[in-house]
């Protein structure tokens, strides 16, 4: 079983930056892909960015050029650097990690961008 601990998030003005972190732990885990999803009020949860253990990344079109996902494989930790934040980035952000073909979710963290 994978345990994910999320940190970061908060309130920021438009144009500002935030960094999210998500650390995975557990026994006999084999983390492959890790990613960030977000869910705004009244909307479905959607992919923001994800990264494989080999470093291949995938971004939602709306965040390309503003957000950067990275990871530290030794620490099983994934980061999301969010720059040039917009009000439409306001959402609850969730971390996801895949281990042995099974996905796990971390607790959500609120990101609020004030305009």
Secondary structure, 3 states (H helix, E strand, C coil): CCEEEEECCEEEECCCCEEEEEEEECCCCCEEEEEEEEECCCCCCEEEEEECCCCCEEECHHHCCCEEEEEEHHHCEEEEEECCCCHHHCEEEEEEEEECCEEEECCCEEEEEEC
